[in-house]
Amino acid sequence: DCPNKANGDQNDNDGDGLIDLNDPDCAPFIPPPPPASNVGHILISEIQTSGGPGATTNDFIEIYNPTGTPFNLNGHRLVKRTATGISDTSIKSWTSDAFIPAHGFYLWANSSYASVSPDAATSQSIAANNGIAIRLGPEDTGTIIDSVAWGTATNGFGEGTLLGDLEDNQSFERKAWTDSCVSAQGSGETLGNGCDNSDNLSDFEVRGTPTPQNSSSGTEP
């Protein structure tokens, strides 16, 4: 057996007359990729609630899969609550296989939002002071995988301190994870959206130019 070359072993462990460091039969050292998130589940990664006057239903919700395997949404649902709501309204329910690629994205949008390319579109919309969640199982009682709330919402979907409300044509974007939470903009643009400290205000940032990504977009990181 050969050790990997990072060990700098000067022995000939496989007995072929070549020291391990120079032996092509010995595996080169390939460091494992850093984790894309500090959690091991899918995350709501970007949200837009309005495109401005005449386009108030230009809404989208992006989901990110920070894990190393495709994630099947079958059996899950995306739900919303109004500011003081205590019951769910389903935005999208998955009753058949729908996969989010490993380190990839999935996009829901309102069906009237013509300038995006969603994986799923429905007539539901989101607005100021709302909250949204991904559930496994039925409305109201299914297990919450991730949730976000903003504005003055008191609907139970907020994690920690809530986000403020958005201006038109802005989005909330989840930060990236590289051993800590960092901006997913600028130099962090391709680092994914894996920051999750269960505090909406510190986990997200406002994005002036939204960038909704779907399951055909590139993987990150």
C-alpha positions as CSV (number, residue, x, y, z in Angstrom):
1,D,0.0,0.0,0.0
2,C,1.2,3.5,-0.8
3,P,0.5,6.5,1.4
4,N,-0.6,9.6,-0.3
5,K,2.2,11.8,-1.5
6,A,1.4,14.6,1.0
7,N,3.1,12.4,3.6
8,G,6.5,12.8,1.9
9,D,7.2,9.2,2.7
10,Q,10.7,8.1,1.4
11,N,10.0,4.4,1.8
12,D,9.0,2.0,-0.9
13,N,5.8,0.6,0.7
14,D,4.6,-1.3,-2.4
15,G,8.0,-2.8,-3.1
16,D,8.3,-1.7,-6.7
17,G,11.7,0.0,-6.4
18,L,10.4,3.6,-6.3
19,I,10.2,5.7,-3.2
20,D,6.6,6.5,-2.5
21,L,6.9,10.3,-3.1
22,N,8.0,9.6,-6.8
23,D,5.9,6.5,-7.4
24,P,3.1,7.1,-9.9
25,D,1.2,4.3,-8.3
26,C,0.9,6.3,-5.1
27,A,-2.1,8.6,-4.8
28,P,-1.6,12.3,-5.0
29,F,-2.9,14.3,-2.2
30,I,-6.2,16.0,-3.0
31,P,-7.6,18.0,-0.1
32,P,-11.3,17.6,0.6
33,P,-13.4,20.6,-0.5
34,P,-14.4,22.9,2.4
35,P,-18.0,22.5,3.6
36,A,-20.5,24.8,1.8
37,S,-22.5,25.3,4.9
38,N,-22.5,25.0,8.7
39,V,-25.7,23.0,8.4
40,G,-26.6,19.8,6.5
41,H,-30.0,20.7,5.0
42,I,-31.5,22.9,2.2
43,L,-31.9,26.6,2.8
44,I,-34.0,29.5,1.6
45,S,-31.3,31.5,-0.2
46,E,-32.8,34.5,-1.9
47,I,-36.2,36.3,-1.8
48,Q,-37.8,39.0,-3.8
49,T,-41.3,40.4,-2.8
50,S,-42.0,43.1,-5.4
51,G,-40.8,44.4,-8.7
52,G,-42.3,47.9,-8.1
53,P,-45.5,49.6,-9.4
54,G,-47.3,47.4,-11.9
55,A,-45.1,44.5,-11.0
56,T,-45.9,43.7,-7.4
57,T,-46.2,40.0,-8.1
58,N,-42.6,39.8,-9.4
59,D,-41.9,37.5,-6.5
60,F,-39.4,34.7,-6.3
61,I,-38.0,32.3,-3.7
62,E,-34.7,30.6,-4.3
63,I,-33.6,27.4,-2.5
64,Y,-30.0,26.3,-2.1
65,N,-28.7,22.7,-1.5
66,P,-25.4,23.0,0.3
67,T,-25.0,19.2,0.6
68,G,-22.9,16.9,-1.6
69,T,-25.9,14.9,-2.9
70,P,-29.0,15.9,-4.9
71,F,-32.0,16.7,-2.7
72,N,-35.5,15.4,-3.5
73,L,-38.3,17.9,-2.7
74,N,-41.0,15.3,-3.0
75,G,-43.2,15.4,0.1
76,H,-42.1,19.0,0.9
77,R,-43.9,22.3,0.5
78,L,-43.1,26.0,0.4
79,V,-45.5,27.9,2.6
80,K,-46.2,31.5,3.6
81,R,-47.9,33.4,6.4
82,T,-49.2,36.9,6.6
83,A,-47.9,39.3,9.2
84,T,-50.0,38.0,12.0
85,G,-51.0,34.7,10.4
86,I,-51.1,31.5,12.5
87,S,-51.8,29.1,9.6
88,D,-50.0,28.3,6.4
89,T,-50.9,28.9,2.8
90,S,-49.0,26.7,0.4
91,I,-47.0,28.4,-2.3
92,K,-45.9,25.2,-3.9
93,S,-46.3,21.6,-2.8
94,W,-44.2,18.8,-4.3
95,T,-46.0,15.5,-4.8
96,S,-43.5,14.0,-7.2
97,D,-39.7,13.9,-7.6
98,A,-38.1,17.3,-8.1
99,F,-34.4,17.4,-7.4
100,I,-32.1,20.3,-6.3
101,P,-28.6,19.5,-7.5
102,A,-25.8,19.1,-5.0
103,H,-24.5,22.6,-4.3
104,G,-27.2,23.8,-6.7
105,F,-30.4,25.8,-6.6
106,Y,-34.1,25.6,-7.2
107,L,-36.3,28.5,-8.1
108,W,-40.0,29.2,-7.5
109,A,-41.6,32.4,-9.0
110,N,-45.0,33.9,-9.3
111,S,-46.5,32.7,-12.6
112,S,-46.8,36.3,-13.9
113,Y,-43.1,37.0,-13.5
114,A,-42.1,36.6,-17.1
115,S,-38.4,37.7,-17.0
116,V,-37.2,34.8,-14.8
117,S,-36.9,31.1,-15.5
118,P,-38.3,29.2,-12.5
119,D,-38.3,25.5,-11.9
120,A,-41.9,25.9,-10.5
121,A,-44.4,28.7,-10.9
122,T,-47.8,29.2,-9.1
123,S,-50.2,32.1,-8.7
124,Q,-49.3,32.7,-5.1
125,S,-47.4,35.8,-4.1
126,I,-45.4,37.1,-1.1
127,A,-45.4,40.7,0.3
128,A,-44.2,43.0,3.0
129,N,-44.3,41.7,6.6
130,N,-44.7,38.0,5.5
131,G,-42.9,34.9,6.5
132,I,-42.1,31.8,4.5
133,A,-40.9,28.3,5.3
134,I,-40.0,24.9,3.8
135,R,-41.9,22.1,5.4
136,L,-41.7,18.4,5.2
137,G,-45.3,17.2,5.4
138,P,-48.6,19.0,5.7
139,E,-49.4,22.6,6.3
140,D,-49.1,23.9,9.8
141,T,-47.8,20.7,11.3
142,G,-45.1,19.5,9.0
143,T,-41.5,19.7,10.1
144,I,-40.0,23.1,9.3
145,I,-36.6,22.7,7.5
146,D,-35.9,26.4,7.1
147,S,-37.9,29.7,7.6
148,V,-37.5,33.4,7.2
149,A,-39.7,36.4,8.1
150,W,-39.3,40.1,7.6
151,G,-40.8,43.5,8.5
152,T,-43.3,43.4,11.4
153,A,-44.2,39.8,11.0
154,T,-45.2,37.9,14.2
155,N,-46.3,34.7,12.4
156,G,-43.8,32.3,14.0
157,F,-41.6,31.9,10.9
158,G,-38.8,34.3,12.1
159,E,-35.5,32.9,13.2
160,G,-33.9,35.2,15.8
161,T,-34.0,38.9,14.8
162,L,-36.2,39.5,11.7
163,L,-35.2,41.2,8.5
164,G,-36.5,44.6,7.6
165,D,-38.8,45.2,4.7
166,L,-37.4,45.4,1.1
167,E,-37.5,48.2,-1.3
168,D,-38.8,47.4,-4.8
169,N,-36.5,45.4,-7.0
170,Q,-34.3,44.3,-4.1
171,S,-33.8,40.9,-2.6
172,F,-32.8,39.3,0.6
173,E,-29.8,37.0,-0.1
174,R,-28.4,34.5,2.4
175,K,-24.7,34.9,3.1
176,A,-22.1,32.4,2.2
177,W,-20.2,30.1,4.6
178,T,-16.4,29.7,4.7
179,D,-15.8,28.7,8.3
180,S,-17.9,31.7,9.2
181,C,-20.6,33.7,7.5
182,V,-19.3,36.1,4.8
183,S,-21.0,38.2,2.1
184,A,-22.3,36.2,-0.9
185,Q,-21.7,39.3,-3.1
186,G,-18.4,40.6,-4.7
187,S,-15.6,38.1,-4.0
188,G,-18.2,35.8,-2.4
189,E,-20.4,35.6,-5.4
190,T,-19.7,31.9,-6.2
191,L,-19.4,30.6,-2.6
192,G,-23.0,29.5,-2.3
193,N,-25.5,30.6,0.4
194,G,-24.7,28.3,3.3
195,C,-24.7,30.6,6.3
196,D,-27.2,29.6,8.9
197,N,-26.9,30.8,12.5
198,S,-30.7,30.7,13.0
199,D,-30.9,34.5,13.0
200,N,-32.5,36.0,9.9
201,L,-30.9,39.4,10.3
202,S,-27.4,38.2,10.5
203,D,-27.8,35.3,8.1
204,F,-29.1,37.5,5.2
205,E,-28.1,40.7,3.4
206,V,-29.9,43.0,1.0
207,R,-29.0,42.6,-2.7
208,G,-29.5,45.6,-4.8
209,T,-29.7,43.6,-8.1
210,P,-31.4,40.3,-7.5
211,T,-29.9,37.2,-9.1
212,P,-32.4,34.3,-9.0
213,Q,-30.9,31.0,-9.9
214,N,-32.6,27.8,-10.9
215,S,-31.7,24.1,-11.0
216,S,-29.9,24.6,-14.4
217,S,-27.6,27.4,-12.9
218,G,-24.1,26.5,-12.0
219,T,-23.2,24.9,-8.7
220,E,-21.6,26.8,-5.9
221,P,-19.0,26.6,-4.5
